[in-house]
Amino acid sequence: MSLFRRRKKLSRWVRLRRFVWPNMGWGRVLRYWTFKLKRLQGSPYAIACGFACGAAVSFTPLIGFHFILAAVLAWALRGNIIASAIGTAVGNPWTFPFIWAGIIWLGTWILGYERGQELPADMTIGTIFEEPGTVLLPMLVGGLPAAVVVWLLFFFPIRRVVGNYQHHRQARRLRRRRVLDEERRARLDTGQQVDDEISIPEAAPEPAQGDAQPAAANVTHFDQVLVDRGR
């Protein structure tokens, strides 16, 4: 039994509500994923390319395959696969209605469908695959050019943001390392000065042979004991 499992499981309605609107709010979620994106390991190109691939795949009607398609596309373009998974968050319950409406309109315009012919009255997610000629084909045709445009719109700004973040982060690390080196050097210099100030007392000069010394100064304790016993 897992220690981190909930004692009371959340209902499907609560999980759906949290998926549509997180408890922390979309603003905080956006800041969190932006922070995670900037701290990913990889070059600015790889991170920006991966995220752009995930965002571009979100403009295709292949629901359920976005993660796989984004990972394959990121791998083919030498992008970051984790960033591609984050990029698929561009397609979410709040944006899918606008994305689908846009790519269907574009696809029907490219294919030359008459207005109103492309959308059935009772359209659902299952309708996309149940009626491929009426819905899926226009979405695919309209989604491809939209995906290319979205890839370009996300790639260049994210590459610049990630590049600036990594540059400033590296500069902060170098400044911190320089400060630590200066502090270490200062401690070493201070310790050397303290060692120089500590003077070793010089040994007393030996008396000359002709100089007379007091007996108490030359007699050790052991010699004194022998003298006392011989008395």
C-alpha positions in Angstrom: 0.0 0.0 0.0 1.4 3.3 -1.0 2.1 5.9 1.7 1.1 8.8 -0.5 -2.2 7.4 -1.7 -5.3 9.3 -0.8 -7.4 7.8 1.9 -10.5 8.9 0.1 -10.4 8.7 -3.7 -11.6 11.7 -5.6 -14.7 11.4 -7.6 -14.7 11.6 -11.4 -16.4 14.9 -11.3 -13.8 16.4 -8.9 -11.0 15.1 -11.1 -12.6 16.5 -14.2 -13.2 19.9 -12.5 -9.5 20.0 -11.4 -8.4 19.1 -14.9 -10.5 21.9 -16.4 -9.7 24.4 -13.7 -6.8 23.6 -11.3 -7.0 24.5 -7.6 -4.0 26.8 -7.9 -5.4 28.6 -11.0 -4.2 28.7 -14.5 -1.9 31.7 -13.9 0.1 29.8 -11.3 0.1 26.7 -13.5 1.5 28.7 -16.4 4.2 30.2 -14.2 5.1 26.8 -12.9 5.5 25.2 -16.4 7.4 28.2 -17.7 9.8 27.8 -14.8 10.1 24.0 -15.5 10.6 24.7 -19.2 13.5 27.2 -18.6 15.3 24.8 -16.3 15.3 21.9 -18.6 18.6 20.4 -19.6 19.5 21.2 -23.2 20.4 23.9 -25.6 17.9 26.8 -26.3 17.3 25.3 -29.7 16.4 21.8 -28.4 14.1 23.2 -25.7 12.3 25.6 -28.0 12.1 23.1 -30.8 10.6 20.5 -28.5 8.0 22.8 -27.1 7.1 24.1 -30.6 6.6 20.5 -31.7 4.2 19.8 -28.9 2.3 23.0 -29.6 2.1 22.4 -33.3 0.8 18.8 -32.9 -2.0 20.2 -30.7 -3.4 21.8 -33.9 -4.0 18.3 -35.4 -7.3 16.4 -34.9 -5.4 13.2 -33.8 -6.7 13.2 -30.2 -4.9 10.6 -28.1 -1.7 10.6 -30.2 -0.5 14.1 -29.4 2.2 13.0 -27.0 3.6 10.3 -29.3 3.5 12.5 -32.4 5.2 15.4 -30.5 7.9 13.1 -29.2 8.6 11.6 -32.7 8.6 15.1 -34.3 10.9 16.5 -31.6 13.3 13.5 -32.0 13.4 14.0 -35.7 14.3 17.7 -35.4 16.7 17.1 -32.5 14.4 18.7 -30.0 13.9 18.1 -26.3 11.3 15.3 -25.9 10.3 16.5 -22.4 9.7 20.0 -23.7 7.5 18.5 -26.5 5.3 16.9 -23.8 5.0 20.2 -22.1 4.1 21.9 -25.4 1.1 19.6 -25.9 -0.5 21.6 -23.0 -1.3 24.3 -25.6 -4.2 22.0 -26.6 -6.5 21.8 -23.6 -10.2 21.8 -22.9 -10.2 25.6 -23.0 -8.4 26.0 -26.3 -9.6 22.9 -28.3 -12.9 24.5 -29.3 -11.2 27.5 -30.8 -8.4 25.3 -32.4 -10.9 23.0 -34.0 -13.1 25.7 -35.3 -10.1 27.5 -36.8 -8.6 24.5 -38.5 -12.0 23.3 -39.8 -12.7 26.7 -41.3 -9.2 26.8 -42.9 -9.5 23.2 -44.2 -12.9 23.8 -45.8 -11.6 27.0 -47.3 -8.6 25.1 -48.8 -10.7 22.2 -50.0 -13.4 24.5 -51.4 -16.3 23.1 -49.3 -19.5 25.1 -49.2 -20.1 27.1 -46.0 -21.9 25.0 -43.4 -21.3 21.7 -45.3 -18.3 20.7 -43.2 -19.8 20.6 -39.7 -22.6 18.2 -38.7 -25.3 19.6 -36.4 -24.5 17.1 -33.5 -20.7 17.1 -33.7 -18.8 15.4 -30.9 -15.2 14.2 -30.5 -16.2 10.8 -31.9 -17.6 12.5 -35.0 -14.1 13.5 -36.0 -13.2 9.8 -36.7 -16.7 8.6 -37.6 -17.0 10.9 -40.5 -13.5 11.2 -41.9 -14.5 12.8 -45.2 -16.7 15.4 -43.7 -14.8 16.4 -40.6 -11.4 14.7 -40.3 -10.1 15.5 -43.7 -10.8 19.3 -43.4 -9.3 19.3 -40.0 -6.1 17.6 -41.2 -5.8 19.9 -44.3 -6.3 23.0 -42.1 -4.3 21.7 -39.2 -1.0 21.2 -41.2 -0.5 24.8 -42.3 -1.7 26.0 -38.9 0.8 23.7 -37.2 3.7 25.1 -39.2 2.7 28.7 -38.3 2.3 27.7 -34.6 5.7 26.0 -34.6 7.3 29.2 -35.9 5.4 31.4 -33.5 6.5 29.4 -30.4 10.0 28.5 -31.5 11.7 31.9 -31.9 10.4 33.6 -28.7 11.1 30.5 -26.5 14.6 30.1 -27.9 15.3 33.7 -27.0 13.8 33.5 -23.5 15.6 30.2 -22.7 18.9 31.5 -24.2 18.7 34.7 -22.0 17.8 32.7 -18.9 20.7 30.3 -19.4 23.1 33.1 -20.1 22.1 35.0 -16.9 22.2 31.8 -14.9 25.7 31.0 -16.1 26.8 34.6 -15.4 25.4 34.3 -11.8 27.3 31.1 -11.3 30.5 32.6 -12.5 30.1 35.6 -10.2 29.3 33.4 -7.3 32.4 31.3 -8.0 34.5 34.4 -8.3 33.2 35.7 -4.9 33.9 32.3 -3.3 37.4 32.2 -4.7 38.1 35.7 -3.4 36.8 34.8 0.0 39.0 31.7 0.1 42.0 33.6 -1.0 41.3 36.2 1.7 41.1 33.5 4.4 44.4 32.0 3.2 46.1 35.4 3.2 44.8 36.2 6.7 46.0 32.8 8.0 49.5 33.5 6.5 49.6 36.8 8.3 48.7 35.2 11.6 51.4 32.6 11.1 54.0 35.4 10.4 53.0 37.3 13.6 53.5 34.3 15.8 57.3 34.4 16.7 59.2 31.4 18.0 61.2 32.3 21.1 65.0 31.9 20.5 67.1 29.6 22.6 69.1 31.2 25.3 72.8 31.5 24.4 75.1 29.0 26.0 77.3 30.5 28.7 81.0 30.8 28.1 83.4 28.4 29.8 84.9 31.1 31.9 81.7 32.5 33.1 80.5 31.4 36.5 76.8 30.5 36.7 74.7 30.2 39.8 74.4 26.6 41.0 70.6 26.7 41.2 70.4 27.6 37.5 72.5 24.6 36.4 71.2 21.9 38.8 68.2 19.9 37.6 65.6 18.3 39.9 67.1 14.9 39.4 70.6 16.0 40.3 69.2 17.7 43.4 67.6 14.4 44.6 70.9 12.6 44.1 72.7 15.2 46.2 70.1 14.9 48.9 70.5 11.1 49.1 74.3 11.3 49.2 74.3 13.5 52.2 
